[in-house]
């Protein structure tokens, strides 16, 4: 296969509300950032792929408006997925592997602040048996967390420790509007949101955008001093029916990691898309991540979780760490749907120093 790398990554600050700006206005600075980093213009990109949700935007084909920020004239080769941008990156990666393009621009964005996102996500559920009950995303995550606790795999203090570590890691991150966390013991004094989850166990709702540039072979080496080579990437899905799943496990994550080559060598760093603290416990076990792995140095999704962009940000943050020389081999994970329904795993490497 051709060697394909992430050569640039950019993201907007995550806003608690962005009612005063359009998707295009939110996206434009990020596109300029990544294209400027590699010295390319939009017209010099061979393929463009985006990830977003028309349902969240409340408009059919809303992604076509975002193309105003890219520039669709002269005509460009473009595609779109109704998914987190991590899956748009997967499509672009396949495009470059086939040799149909040498460079690709991938971006995603989400504006979920105007509505009630936990209830909106109920529309992802089985339309006959589950969705009519309107179980919101926090309640479903609480079922998963309680199953973990009942199985003896975690406890509420361990969940608080996950939250505190993520917030403290993100405290100096300009993309996340968070302050340093109280000690885990103090967090346990907070009231339950949906037992056993407290506010700190759940992701913040915010608006944001992210973008990466992919390049193949010598083009990647020309555009970036230390490209983040994608050594493997795969995504898998769980059964749609929550009742037929063991919510304490994530076999799709493990399978995707196996197919991506994650277990072939140790990783220095992992960026996990675990919106709820309990989900990090599951992912660490499935991905065999021990205490020697730097976990979510960016703060992860509990610190900033812009819908439709948070998964792409995990891949971008892992790649940026390789660009800076902070790691040599990294794992990135993205998820979509309730209770880790669908999972994508990528393995990235920097060239030997």
Rosetta blueprint (number, residue, H / E / L):
1 X L
2 X L
3 X L
4 X E
5 X E
6 X E
7 X E
8 X E
9 X E
10 X E
11 X E
12 X L
13 X L
14 X L
15 X E
16 X L
17 X L
18 X L
19 X L
20 X L
21 X L
22 X L
23 X H
24 X H
25 X H
26 X H
27 X H
28 X H
29 X H
30 X H
31 X H
32 X H
33 X H
34 X H
35 X H
36 X H
37 X H
38 X H
39 X L
40 X L
41 X L
42 X H
43 X H
44 X H
45 X L
46 X L
47 X E
48 X E
49 X E
50 X E
51 X E
52 X L
53 X L
54 X H
55 X H
56 X H
57 X H
58 X L
59 X L
60 X L
61 X L
62 X L
63 X H
64 X H
65 X H
66 X H
67 X H
68 X H
69 X H
70 X H
71 X L
72 X L
73 X L
74 X L
75 X L
76 X L
77 X L
78 X E
79 X E
80 X E
81 X E
82 X L
83 X L
84 X L
85 X H
86 X H
87 X H
88 X H
89 X H
90 X H
91 X H
92 X H
93 X H
94 X H
95 X H
96 X H
97 X H
98 X L
99 X L
100 X L
101 X L
102 X L
103 X E
104 X E
105 X E
106 X E
107 X E
108 X E
109 X E
110 X E
111 X L
112 X L
113 X L
114 X L
115 X L
116 X L
117 X H
118 X H
119 X H
120 X H
121 X H
122 X H
123 X H
124 X H
125 X L
126 X L
127 X L
128 X L
129 X L
130 X L
131 X H
132 X H
133 X H
134 X L
135 X L
136 X L
137 X H
138 X H
139 X H
140 X H
141 X H
142 X H
143 X H
144 X H
145 X H
146 X H
147 X H
148 X H
149 X H
150 X H
151 X L
152 X L
153 X L
154 X L
155 X L
156 X H
157 X H
158 X H
159 X H
160 X H
161 X H
162 X H
163 X H
164 X H
165 X H
166 X H
167 X H
168 X H
169 X H
170 X H
171 X L
172 X L
173 X L
174 X L
175 X L
176 X L
177 X L
178 X L
179 X L
180 X L
181 X L
182 X L
183 X L
184 X H
185 X H
186 X H
187 X H
188 X L
189 X L
190 X L
191 X L
192 X E
193 X E
194 X E
195 X L
196 X L
197 X E
198 X E
199 X H
200 X H
201 X H
202 X L
203 X L
204 X L
205 X L
206 X L
207 X E
208 X E
209 X E
210 X E
211 X E
212 X E
213 X E
214 X E
215 X E
216 X E
217 X H
218 X H
219 X H
220 X H
221 X H
222 X H
223 X H
224 X L
225 X L
226 X L
227 X L
228 X E
229 X E
230 X E
231 X E
232 X E
233 X E
234 X E
235 X E
236 X E
237 X E
238 X L
239 X L
240 X L
241 X L
242 X H
243 X H
244 X H
245 X L
246 X L
247 X L
248 X L
249 X L
250 X L
251 X H
252 X H
253 X H
254 X H
255 X H
256 X H
257 X H
258 X H
259 X H
260 X H
261 X L
262 X L
263 X L
264 X L
265 X L
266 X L
267 X L
268 X L
269 X E
270 X E
271 X E
272 X L
273 X L
274 X L
275 X L
276 X L
277 X H
278 X H
279 X H
280 X H
281 X H
282 X H
283 X H
284 X H
285 X H
286 X H
287 X L
288 X L
289 X L
290 X L
291 X L
292 X L
293 X L
294 X E
295 X E
296 X L
297 X L
298 X L
299 X L
300 X L
301 X L
302 X L
303 X L
304 X L
305 X L
306 X L
307 X L
308 X L
309 X L
310 X H
311 X H
312 X H
313 X H
314 X H
315 X H
316 X H
317 X H
318 X H
319 X H
320 X H
321 X H
322 X H
323 X H
324 X H
325 X L
326 X L
327 X L
328 X L
329 X E
330 X E
331 X E
332 X E
333 X E
334 X E
335 X E
336 X E
337 X L
338 X L
339 X L
340 X L
341 X L
342 X E
343 X E
344 X E
345 X E
346 X E
347 X E
348 X E
349 X E
350 X L
351 X L
352 X L
353 X L
